[in-house]
């Protein structure tokens, strides 16, 4: 055969391509190990965790791959090969020498006709969750006299339960997708349905985490417009696991506008009222117990009511329930500060809290808050094509710099924004500063910067970049999964740059990029016009 002979094309298996694409999108390690403990499939996350490309992992023996971790994982591997689903947590060393990461592993046996052919592996990164749990433990030791901490501790089990429910849906649907793809006929309708369930469950987990972040960001001096209906819905989500086993929850929430106040403090009040309502109900009568939450507008006031049909409050107790340290709970269950603190918060918002109760008929807690003046924001319509138009009428693309230590996220954001923008991504703050200082580089219209990064944080990058070029301050947009250091929180409170919470909603990000890059281009065009006028005169 001559060297110039054409090579036969290798046929492409669309099912394999689909499986690979879907697996590489999931933010977790996914693999399949045969009963001989050799790898048959691995997604891209293995490269991030272990520094091994998935192509190199195929055919590798588990003993060779895991090394010292194999003996630790052996009981779970053997259990999976017996046909028993396994779940455990493990600390995994960083191949780059960084701090170890915490993982939650699931081994799902692949059983056909009673025989175990191998097992699927799903490993998720729970480092942040573990860090949060450790921080909570430290806080419990330091703040044992805090009523707010006592309420948080009471809800901690519920939060874990709430996260495990959607996580269970993710795991089950991953297993279903595997079955669909391994079956004799690919059921793509079911595959897409499972993917939609995974997306829905992931958003539910994100909502739970976001609610916890809101409740934890208490700064009593900060005042802003608070969407009352949104605050109620978040508080219900946080309290639901305490409620659902004691009572039926009824919601009657009208659109009542906003108040001038503090969102985390309002959530603290609502969580306390919901927890008290649940505790007023007997677990033995869960089928007839009811907690009702209502929201309405009465003139210039916003009215919130939390009621229950529980045992009610005797008159001699009701007269003292808003007093500090007054409690009817057993020792260790509370200090009697919850309602006192709630009353102080409501009064600081210019409102009042009251209670109506009859023994044997239940209680109604009523919170009345002055409504804030409505602030309407009109958005100028942007170009429908998504392209930017300068004042000269010429269409142009935006130029973006994305700085984030999470490689997978920068890749995703580049794909999401590249249609209408030229996107440059870096994963280290020092690399970003080098780009911004390079006079040979075209200017960036917008800089999307992560806040919490190793070596140089987003605050460090911002400070260094704007020291020599102050005009860049208007081009920064920060992304954060949570400012969990005092310096990070202080930095965000002191800047005017937009802040996007992770996980990032692509629609909101694209709209913000369009708005900000268009503004940068128009400002540059006006500046150029003024410069030209002054020189020609």
C-alpha positions as CSV (number, residue, x, y, z in Angstrom):
1,X,0.0,0.0,0.0
2,X,1.4,3.4,-0.9
3,X,1.9,6.1,1.8
4,X,-0.5,8.4,0.0
5,X,-3.4,6.0,0.1
6,X,-6.5,7.6,1.7
7,X,-7.3,6.2,5.2
8,X,-10.7,4.8,5.9
9,X,-12.8,7.0,8.1
10,X,-13.7,5.7,11.5
11,X,-17.5,5.8,12.0
12,X,-18.7,8.1,14.7
13,X,-21.1,6.6,17.3
14,X,-23.6,9.4,18.1
15,X,-24.6,7.7,21.3
16,X,-21.0,7.6,22.5
17,X,-20.5,11.2,21.6
18,X,-23.7,12.1,23.5
19,X,-22.7,10.2,26.6
20,X,-19.2,11.8,26.6
21,X,-20.6,15.3,26.1
22,X,-23.2,14.8,28.9
23,X,-20.7,13.3,31.3
24,X,-18.1,16.0,30.7
25,X,-20.8,18.7,31.6
26,X,-21.6,17.2,35.0
27,X,-19.5,18.9,37.8
28,X,-18.4,15.6,39.2
29,X,-16.2,12.6,38.5
30,X,-18.1,9.9,36.6
31,X,-16.6,6.6,35.7
32,X,-17.4,2.9,35.0
33,X,-15.2,0.1,36.4
34,X,-15.6,-3.5,35.3
35,X,-15.7,-6.4,37.6
36,X,-12.0,-7.0,36.7
37,X,-11.4,-3.5,38.3
38,X,-10.3,-2.0,35.0
39,X,-11.7,1.4,33.9
40,X,-14.1,1.4,30.9
41,X,-15.2,5.0,31.0
42,X,-14.1,8.3,32.7
43,X,-15.1,11.9,32.3
44,X,-13.0,15.0,32.2
45,X,-13.2,15.8,35.9
46,X,-10.7,13.1,36.6
47,X,-8.1,15.3,35.0
48,X,-8.9,18.1,37.3
49,X,-8.9,15.9,40.4
50,X,-6.0,13.5,39.7
51,X,-4.1,15.1,36.8
52,X,-4.8,12.1,34.5
53,X,-6.5,12.5,31.2
54,X,-9.6,10.2,30.9
55,X,-8.1,8.7,27.7
56,X,-5.1,7.5,29.7
57,X,-7.4,6.1,32.4
58,X,-9.2,3.7,30.1
59,X,-8.0,0.1,30.7
60,X,-6.1,1.1,33.8
61,X,-6.4,-1.1,36.9
62,X,-8.0,0.5,39.9
63,X,-5.1,-0.6,42.1
64,X,-2.6,1.3,39.9
65,X,-4.9,4.3,39.6
66,X,-5.8,4.8,43.2
67,X,-2.5,3.8,44.8
68,X,-2.7,4.2,48.6
69,X,-6.4,5.2,48.3
70,X,-7.2,1.7,47.0
71,X,-6.9,0.0,50.4
72,X,-9.1,2.7,52.0
73,X,-11.7,2.2,49.3
74,X,-11.4,-1.6,49.1
75,X,-14.4,-2.3,51.4
76,X,-16.7,-0.1,49.3
77,X,-15.4,-1.6,46.0
78,X,-16.0,-5.1,47.3
79,X,-19.5,-4.1,48.5
80,X,-20.3,-2.7,45.1
81,X,-19.1,-5.9,43.4
82,X,-21.5,-7.8,45.7
83,X,-24.3,-5.7,44.2
84,X,-24.6,-3.3,47.2
85,X,-24.8,0.4,46.5
86,X,-22.0,2.3,48.5
87,X,-21.8,5.9,49.7
88,X,-18.9,7.4,51.6
89,X,-16.7,10.4,52.0
90,X,-13.0,10.6,51.3
91,X,-10.2,13.2,51.4
92,X,-8.3,13.3,48.1
93,X,-4.8,14.8,47.8
94,X,-4.3,17.5,45.2
95,X,-1.9,16.3,42.5
96,X,-0.6,19.9,42.1
97,X,0.4,20.0,45.8
98,X,-2.4,22.2,47.0
99,X,-4.7,21.5,50.0
100,X,-6.6,18.2,49.9
101,X,-10.2,18.2,48.7
102,X,-13.1,16.4,50.3
103,X,-15.3,14.2,48.2
104,X,-18.5,12.3,48.5
105,X,-18.4,9.0,46.5
106,X,-21.3,6.8,45.3
107,X,-20.6,3.3,43.8
108,X,-23.7,2.1,41.9
109,X,-23.5,-1.6,40.9
110,X,-24.3,-2.6,37.3
111,X,-26.3,-5.8,37.6
112,X,-27.5,-7.8,34.6
113,X,-29.4,-11.0,35.0
114,X,-28.3,-11.2,38.6
115,X,-24.6,-10.8,37.9
116,X,-22.6,-7.8,38.7
117,X,-20.7,-6.6,35.6
118,X,-19.1,-3.7,37.3
119,X,-20.1,-0.5,39.0
120,X,-20.6,3.2,38.1
121,X,-18.8,5.8,40.2
122,X,-20.0,9.3,40.9
123,X,-17.7,11.5,43.0
124,X,-18.7,15.1,44.0
125,X,-16.6,17.8,45.5
126,X,-17.9,18.7,49.0
127,X,-14.8,20.7,50.1
128,X,-16.8,23.9,50.5
129,X,-19.6,22.1,52.4
130,X,-17.0,20.5,54.7
131,X,-15.4,23.9,55.2
132,X,-18.8,25.4,56.1
133,X,-19.5,22.5,58.5
134,X,-16.2,23.0,60.2
135,X,-16.8,26.8,60.4
136,X,-20.2,26.1,61.9
137,X,-18.7,23.8,64.5
138,X,-16.2,26.5,65.4
139,X,-19.0,29.1,65.6
140,X,-21.0,26.8,67.9
141,X,-18.1,26.6,70.3
142,X,-17.5,30.3,70.3
143,X,-21.2,31.5,70.4
144,X,-23.0,29.0,72.6
145,X,-24.9,31.9,74.3
146,X,-26.3,33.2,71.0
147,X,-30.0,32.6,70.3
148,X,-29.4,33.0,66.6
149,X,-26.8,30.2,66.7
150,X,-29.2,28.0,68.6
151,X,-31.8,28.5,65.8
152,X,-29.2,27.7,63.2
153,X,-28.1,24.5,65.0
154,X,-31.8,23.4,65.2
155,X,-32.1,23.8,61.5
156,X,-28.8,22.2,60.5
157,X,-30.2,18.7,60.2
158,X,-33.0,20.0,58.1
159,X,-30.6,21.7,55.7
160,X,-28.7,18.4,55.3
161,X,-32.0,16.6,54.6
162,X,-33.1,19.3,52.1
163,X,-29.8,19.0,50.2
164,X,-29.9,15.2,50.2
165,X,-33.3,15.0,48.6
166,X,-32.3,16.8,45.3
167,X,-28.9,15.1,45.5
168,X,-30.7,11.7,45.5
169,X,-32.6,12.8,42.4
170,X,-29.3,13.6,40.7
171,X,-27.8,10.2,41.5
172,X,-30.9,8.3,40.5
173,X,-31.2,10.1,37.2
174,X,-27.5,9.5,36.4
175,X,-28.1,5.8,37.0
176,X,-31.2,5.9,34.7
177,X,-29.2,7.7,31.9
178,X,-26.6,4.9,32.2
179,X,-29.3,2.3,31.8
180,X,-30.9,4.1,28.9
181,X,-27.6,4.3,27.0
182,X,-26.6,0.7,27.7
183,X,-30.0,-0.6,26.7
184,X,-30.7,-2.2,23.3
185,X,-32.6,0.9,22.2
186,X,-31.6,4.4,23.2
187,X,-34.5,6.2,24.8
188,X,-33.5,9.8,24.1
189,X,-36.8,11.2,25.3
190,X,-36.2,9.6,28.7
191,X,-32.6,10.8,28.7
192,X,-33.5,14.4,28.1
193,X,-36.2,14.1,30.8
194,X,-33.6,12.8,33.3
195,X,-31.3,15.6,32.3
196,X,-34.0,18.1,33.0
197,X,-34.6,16.5,36.4
198,X,-30.8,16.8,37.1
199,X,-30.9,20.5,36.2
200,X,-33.9,21.1,38.4
201,X,-32.4,19.3,41.4
202,X,-29.1,21.2,41.0
203,X,-30.9,24.5,41.0
204,X,-32.8,23.4,44.1
205,X,-29.4,22.7,45.9
206,X,-28.2,26.1,44.7
207,X,-31.3,27.8,46.1
208,X,-30.8,26.1,49.5
209,X,-27.1,27.3,49.6
210,X,-28.1,30.8,48.5
211,X,-30.7,30.9,51.3
212,X,-28.1,29.9,53.9
213,X,-25.8,32.6,52.5
214,X,-28.5,35.3,52.9
215,X,-29.3,34.2,56.4
216,X,-25.6,34.3,57.3
217,X,-24.8,37.8,56.0
218,X,-26.2,39.7,58.9
219,X,-25.0,43.3,59.1
220,X,-27.5,45.2,61.3
221,X,-26.3,48.6,60.0
222,X,-27.0,47.9,56.4
223,X,-30.4,49.0,54.9
224,X,-31.7,48.3,51.5
225,X,-34.9,47.5,49.6
226,X,-36.1,44.1,50.6
227,X,-38.5,42.0,48.5
228,X,-40.8,40.7,51.3
229,X,-42.3,37.9,49.3
230,X,-38.9,36.7,48.3
231,X,-37.7,36.8,51.9
232,X,-40.7,34.8,53.0
233,X,-40.2,32.1,50.4
234,X,-36.5,31.8,51.3
235,X,-37.4,31.5,55.0
236,X,-40.0,28.8,54.2
237,X,-37.4,26.9,52.2
238,X,-35.0,27.0,55.1
239,X,-37.6,26.0,57.7
240,X,-39.5,23.4,55.6
241,X,-37.9,20.3,57.1
242,X,-38.9,21.5,60.6
243,X,-42.4,22.0,59.4
244,X,-43.2,19.2,57.1
245,X,-43.3,16.4,59.7
246,X,-45.5,18.4,62.1
247,X,-48.0,20.2,59.9
248,X,-49.4,21.2,56.5
249,X,-48.1,24.5,55.3
250,X,-50.6,26.9,53.6
251,X,-49.2,29.9,51.8
252,X,-51.3,33.0,50.9
253,X,-48.7,35.4,49.5
254,X,-49.8,38.4,47.6
255,X,-47.5,40.9,45.8
256,X,-47.0,43.4,48.6
257,X,-43.9,45.3,47.4
258,X,-40.7,46.0,49.3
259,X,-39.7,47.4,52.7
260,X,-36.6,49.4,53.7
261,X,-34.6,47.0,55.9
262,X,-32.1,44.2,56.0
263,X,-32.9,40.9,54.2
264,X,-30.9,38.6,56.5
265,X,-32.5,40.1,59.6
266,X,-36.0,39.8,58.2
267,X,-35.2,36.2,57.3
268,X,-34.1,35.7,61.0
269,X,-37.4,37.0,62.2
270,X,-39.4,34.8,59.8
271,X,-37.4,31.6,60.5
272,X,-38.0,32.2,64.3
273,X,-41.7,32.6,63.8
274,X,-42.0,29.5,61.6
275,X,-39.9,27.4,64.1
276,X,-42.1,28.6,67.0
277,X,-45.2,27.7,65.1
278,X,-44.0,24.2,64.4
279,X,-43.0,23.7,68.0
280,X,-46.4,24.7,69.2
281,X,-47.9,21.7,67.3
282,X,-48.0,18.1,68.5
283,X,-46.2,15.6,66.3
284,X,-49.0,13.1,67.1
285,X,-51.6,15.2,65.2
286,X,-49.6,16.0,62.1
287,X,-52.5,15.2,59.8
288,X,-54.7,18.0,61.3
289,X,-52.0,20.5,62.2
290,X,-51.7,23.6,60.0
291,X,-49.3,26.5,59.7
292,X,-50.5,29.4,57.6
293,X,-48.2,32.2,56.2
294,X,-49.9,35.2,54.6
295,X,-48.7,38.4,53.0
296,X,-50.8,41.3,51.9
297,X,-50.7,45.1,51.5
298,X,-52.8,47.2,53.8
299,X,-52.6,50.9,52.7
300,X,-49.0,52.0,53.2
301,X,-48.1,48.9,55.3
302,X,-46.9,45.4,54.4
303,X,-48.5,42.8,56.7
304,X,-47.1,39.4,57.4
305,X,-49.0,36.8,59.5
306,X,-47.7,33.4,60.7
307,X,-50.5,31.4,62.4
308,X,-50.9,27.9,63.7
309,X,-53.8,25.8,65.1
310,X,-51.7,24.5,68.0
311,X,-52.1,24.6,71.8
312,X,-52.2,28.4,72.0
313,X,-50.5,30.7,74.6
314,X,-52.0,31.3,78.0
315,X,-52.7,35.0,78.9
316,X,-50.1,35.1,81.7
317,X,-47.4,33.8,79.3
318,X,-48.5,35.9,76.3
319,X,-47.9,39.1,78.3
320,X,-44.2,38.3,78.6
321,X,-43.2,36.5,75.4
322,X,-41.4,39.5,73.9
323,X,-39.3,40.1,77.0
324,X,-35.6,39.0,76.9
325,X,-34.8,35.7,78.5
326,X,-38.5,34.7,79.0
327,X,-39.0,31.2,77.9
328,X,-41.3,28.2,78.6
329,X,-38.9,25.8,76.8
330,X,-36.9,23.1,78.6
331,X,-33.3,24.0,79.7
332,X,-31.0,23.8,76.7
333,X,-33.7,24.4,74.1
334,X,-33.5,28.1,74.0
335,X,-32.6,31.2,76.0
336,X,-35.8,33.1,75.4
337,X,-34.2,35.7,73.2
338,X,-35.8,34.7,69.8
339,X,-38.9,36.7,70.0
340,X,-37.2,39.6,71.9
341,X,-34.6,39.9,69.1
342,X,-37.3,39.6,66.5
343,X,-39.3,42.4,68.1
344,X,-36.2,44.6,68.2
345,X,-35.5,43.9,64.5
346,X,-39.0,44.7,63.4
347,X,-39.0,48.0,65.5
348,X,-35.7,48.9,63.8
349,X,-37.5,48.7,60.5
350,X,-40.1,51.1,61.7
351,X,-42.7,48.3,62.2
352,X,-44.3,46.4,65.0
353,X,-45.0,42.7,65.9
354,X,-48.0,41.5,67.9
355,X,-49.7,38.2,68.8
356,X,-53.2,37.0,69.2
357,X,-53.8,33.6,70.8
358,X,-56.4,31.5,72.5
359,X,-55.6,28.3,74.5
360,X,-56.5,25.3,72.4
361,X,-57.2,27.3,69.2
362,X,-53.7,28.4,68.2
363,X,-51.8,31.7,67.7
364,X,-51.4,34.4,65.1
365,X,-48.2,36.4,65.0
366,X,-48.6,39.7,63.0
367,X,-45.7,41.7,61.6
368,X,-46.6,45.2,60.2
369,X,-43.9,47.0,58.3
370,X,-44.0,50.3,56.4
371,X,-43.8,49.8,52.7
372,X,-40.9,51.4,50.9
373,X,-41.3,53.8,48.1
374,X,-41.2,52.0,44.8
375,X,-38.1,52.5,42.7
376,X,-38.7,51.7,39.1
377,X,-35.7,51.0,36.9
378,X,-36.2,51.4,33.2
379,X,-33.8,49.5,31.0
380,X,-32.9,50.9,27.7
381,X,-33.5,48.3,25.0
382,X,-30.2,46.8,23.6
383,X,-29.5,45.6,20.0
384,X,-31.7,42.6,19.4
385,X,-28.9,40.7,17.6
386,X,-26.8,40.8,20.7
387,X,-24.1,42.8,18.8
388,X,-22.9,46.1,20.2
389,X,-23.3,49.4,18.3
390,X,-21.0,52.3,19.0
391,X,-22.1,56.0,18.7
392,X,-20.5,56.0,15.2
393,X,-23.1,53.3,14.1
394,X,-20.4,50.7,13.5
395,X,-21.1,47.2,14.9
396,X,-18.3,45.7,17.0
397,X,-17.7,42.8,19.4
398,X,-16.9,43.2,23.0
399,X,-13.6,42.1,24.4
400,X,-13.8,40.3,27.8
401,X,-11.3,39.0,30.3
402,X,-12.5,36.2,32.6
403,X,-10.4,35.5,35.8
404,X,-11.3,32.5,37.8
405,X,-9.3,29.7,39.4
406,X,-12.0,27.2,38.4
407,X,-10.9,26.0,35.0
408,X,-14.1,24.3,34.1
409,X,-16.1,27.4,34.9
410,X,-13.9,29.6,32.7
411,X,-14.3,27.2,29.8
412,X,-18.1,27.2,30.3
413,X,-18.3,31.0,30.4
414,X,-16.1,31.4,27.3
415,X,-18.4,29.1,25.4
416,X,-21.4,31.0,26.7
417,X,-20.1,34.5,25.7
418,X,-17.9,33.9,22.7
419,X,-20.8,34.2,20.1
420,X,-20.8,38.0,20.5
421,X,-17.5,38.7,22.3
422,X,-13.8,38.0,22.1
423,X,-13.1,36.2,25.3
424,X,-9.7,35.7,27.1
425,X,-9.6,33.5,30.2
426,X,-6.9,33.1,32.9
427,X,-6.9,31.0,36.1
428,X,-4.5,33.0,38.2
429,X,-4.6,36.6,39.4
430,X,-0.9,37.2,38.4
431,X,-1.6,36.1,34.8
432,X,-4.5,38.6,34.7
433,X,-2.3,41.4,35.9
434,X,0.3,40.6,33.3
435,X,-2.3,40.8,30.6
436,X,-3.7,44.1,31.9
437,X,-0.2,45.6,32.0
438,X,0.8,44.5,28.5
439,X,0.6,47.6,26.3
440,X,0.6,45.3,23.2
441,X,-2.7,43.8,24.2
442,X,-6.0,45.4,23.0
443,X,-8.0,46.9,25.8
444,X,-10.7,44.9,27.6
445,X,-14.2,46.2,27.7
446,X,-15.2,44.1,30.7
447,X,-13.3,42.1,33.4
448,X,-15.2,39.3,35.0
449,X,-13.2,38.4,38.2
450,X,-13.7,35.7,40.8
451,X,-13.4,37.1,44.4
452,X,-12.0,34.2,46.3
453,X,-8.8,32.8,44.6
454,X,-5.5,31.4,45.8
455,X,-2.3,33.5,45.7
456,X,-4.0,36.7,44.6
457,X,-7.7,37.3,45.4
458,X,-10.0,39.3,43.3
459,X,-9.6,42.2,45.7
460,X,-5.8,42.0,45.2
461,X,-6.2,42.0,41.4
462,X,-8.6,44.9,41.5
463,X,-6.3,47.0,43.7
464,X,-3.2,46.3,41.7
465,X,-4.8,46.8,38.3
466,X,-6.5,50.1,39.2
467,X,-3.5,51.5,41.0
468,X,-1.9,52.4,37.6
469,X,-5.1,52.5,35.6
470,X,-8.0,53.9,37.6
471,X,-10.4,53.8,34.7
472,X,-10.4,49.9,34.9
473,X,-12.5,50.1,38.1
474,X,-15.6,50.8,36.0
475,X,-14.9,47.6,34.0
476,X,-14.8,45.0,36.8
477,X,-17.7,42.7,37.5
478,X,-17.1,40.3,40.4
479,X,-18.3,36.7,40.7
480,X,-18.5,34.9,44.0
481,X,-19.7,31.7,45.6
482,X,-19.6,33.5,49.0
483,X,-17.3,36.1,50.6
484,X,-16.4,33.9,53.5
485,X,-13.6,36.0,54.9
486,X,-13.9,39.4,56.7
487,X,-11.7,41.0,54.1
488,X,-13.7,39.7,51.2
489,X,-17.0,40.9,52.8
490,X,-15.5,44.3,53.5
491,X,-14.2,44.6,50.0
492,X,-17.6,43.9,48.4
493,X,-19.3,46.4,50.7
494,X,-16.9,49.1,49.7
495,X,-17.0,48.9,45.9
496,X,-19.6,49.9,43.3
497,X,-18.9,47.1,40.9
498,X,-21.6,44.6,40.1
499,X,-21.5,41.3,41.9
500,X,-22.8,38.0,40.5
501,X,-23.5,35.2,42.9
502,X,-22.5,31.7,41.8
503,X,-24.0,29.5,40.4
504,X,-24.3,32.2,37.7
505,X,-27.4,32.5,35.6
506,X,-26.3,32.8,32.0
507,X,-29.2,35.0,30.9
508,X,-28.4,37.5,33.6
509,X,-24.7,37.4,32.8
510,X,-25.2,37.9,29.1
511,X,-27.5,40.9,29.7
512,X,-25.0,42.4,32.0
513,X,-22.1,41.9,29.6
514,X,-24.1,43.4,26.8
515,X,-25.0,46.5,28.9
516,X,-21.6,47.0,30.3
517,X,-19.6,46.5,27.2
518,X,-21.9,48.8,25.2
519,X,-21.4,51.4,27.9
520,X,-17.6,51.1,27.8
521,X,-17.6,51.4,24.0
522,X,-19.8,54.4,24.0
523,X,-17.8,56.1,26.7
524,X,-14.6,55.5,24.7
525,X,-16.2,56.9,21.5
526,X,-17.3,60.0,23.3
527,X,-13.9,60.5,24.8
528,X,-12.3,60.1,21.4
529,X,-14.8,62.7,19.9
530,X,-14.0,65.2,22.6
531,X,-10.3,64.7,22.1
532,X,-10.7,65.2,18.3
533,X,-12.7,68.4,18.8
534,X,-10.1,70.0,21.2
535,X,-7.2,69.2,18.8
536,X,-8.9,70.5,15.7
537,X,-9.9,73.8,17.4
